[in-house]
Amino acid sequence: MLFSSALIGLREGLEAALVVSILVAFLVKTDRRHALRWVWPGVGTAVLLSVAVGAILTYTTAQLSFEHQELLGGSLSIVAVVFVTAMIFWMRKAAKSIAAELRGKMDDALDVGPMAVLLLSFLAVGREGLETAVFFYSAVQAAQSNTVQPLVGFAIGIAAAVVLAWLLYKGAVRFNLTKFFTITGVLLVFVAAGVLGYGLHDLQEAAFLPGIGTLAFDATATLPETSWYGALLKGIFNYSQQTTVLQAVAWVAYVAIVLPLFLKPSKKTVAAPAAAAASKE
């Protein structure tokens, strides 16, 4: 759980931190530093809203009945999977063009006025923040009684993301962001598959979906969650020693469909050599 939480925190945190650094760099380089005073309130408000949503989801659901907790937890886990899936595909596509797109939006916002700059900053960071809040709730649900481990994981990931973004902004480090988001995207496919399986199990326990007693396998004796290797698998992939048929089918189907689509070369990449060859002829 620590690894998967840290990975999501790193990925989401880096996206948000890169967005902020791009906006700040644009304003500094175009000699519009006065607009920075509107960027930071937008960023701060987005962060506070995200923390508040995460806290409300995590700590108020304790008042619900067991069935309602499982129903809400399972539903939000499915929402988290949708967010993760959309995020990895969007970032894979936008990694090369995000800077130019943000600069264009900031230029338009500056023409409109200070509140437009504040709103742009809020929305740019708030999207990642709200996604992280939903991920955090799902991670806490998966960890059951141990709420500290997901929190530590997210904190480590977000702190590392802020440091990386600052070093990139200062030019102290350089690395291929496209490759970085591809590698983390592959890892997140497996994390999302685990979250999907766990969410479906919650919905089964809430009697919303059938099949809670129909197990695909029971590895309690051979691969218990209490062992170090079982805990490692549970922390990374949300492994369950007693996995229902629905969980197993959903996990395999998600990985089998999403991973090849994510790794499939984009049409532009494939078409470029053909276009070049045609021009030579």
Secondary structure, 3 states (H helix, E strand, C coil): CHHHHHHHHHHHHHHHHHHHHHHHHHHHHCCCHHHHHHHHHHHHHHHHHHHHHHHHHHHHHHHCCHHHHHHHHHHHHHHHHHHHHHHHHHHHHHCCCHHHHHHHHHHHHHHHCHHHHHHHHHHHHHHHHHHHHHHHHHHHHHHCCCCHHHHHHHHHHHHHHHHHHHHHHHCCCCCCHHHHHHHHHHHHHHHHHHHHHHHHHHHHHCCCCCCCCCEEEECCCCCCCCCHHHHHHHHHHCCCCEEEHHHHHHHHHHHHHHHHHHHCCCHHHHHHHHHHHHHHC
